[in-house]
Amino acid sequence: MKIFLKTEDEIELMRKANQLVGSTLAELGKHIRPGVTTLQLDKIAEEFILDHGAIPTFKNFPNPYGEPFPASICTSVNDVVVHGVPSDEVVLKDGDIISIDCGTLLDGFNGDSAYTFCVGEVSPEVKQLLKTTKESLYIGIEQAVAGKHIGDIGAVVQQHCETQGYGIVRELTGHGIGREMHEPPQIPNYGRRGNGVMLKAGMCIAIEPMVTLGDRQIWMLPDKWSIVTRDRKPAAHFEHTIAIRRGEAEILSTFEEIEHLEGQIY
């Protein structure tokens, strides 16, 4: 397992790629409402990314079966945890939640971030799931400093979510990121403090809690992409790309535009 440390110049290029992801997600947020299809959102994202001189990295990205992903973003609605495939048959309705995962390749480096949006008026129970999942992301980031271990990140994410009765998906993880979308090491959302690879300044990783309202068990749909909860209860997903520093992790992606657009939802 070879982990690549990034130079300051490379981290700056990664920041630009990740800021574009944040802007793309915010642009999509303007269009998320009942009646919109996930394929419409995909077309908006692809056009936005290309117009800003980048490439949507998810498009044609192969799954373990060697099959290319057919779209530019993942659109995961309600019980779809991650990797939902945009479709003109999936129409958003009031009360839905939709996780949008987006990646860009800009000037040779990757950006990767995800946000779970509310569609119309969402139940208090589901809003609390989103709130807790988003909190766990930032709690995990607090542990992502040089000298700590990967297990320190997963341990606090797991504790924050499981103590509130939520499930932590085990089979899917965060990851290193740089010139490639997925680089070593894997970043699980569970673990034990002090375990795993030691974090070093210059490492860049994507932390992405995937949290379920019910049981943590999942399975894959026949499309060989979409991962859903077995009990069909909703799941939430938030992701930031960060650079490891000696004092405090530097978040390279951003939710600022989205949160300004949303206001105080939960």
Secondary structure, DSSP 4 states (H G I P E B T S, - for coil): --PPPPPHHHHHHHHHHHHHHHHHHHHHHTT-STT-BHHHHHHHHHHHHHHTT-EETTTT-B-TTSPBP-SSEEEEETTEEE-PPP-TT-B--TT-EEEEEEEEEETTEEEEEEEEEE-SS--HHHHHHHHHHHHHHHHHHHT-BTT-BHHHHHHHHHHHHHTTT-EE-SS--EEE-SSSSSEEEEE-SS--TT-SPBP-TT-EEEE--EEESS---EEE-TTSS-EEETT---EEE-BEEEE-BSSS-EE-S--HHHHHHH-S--
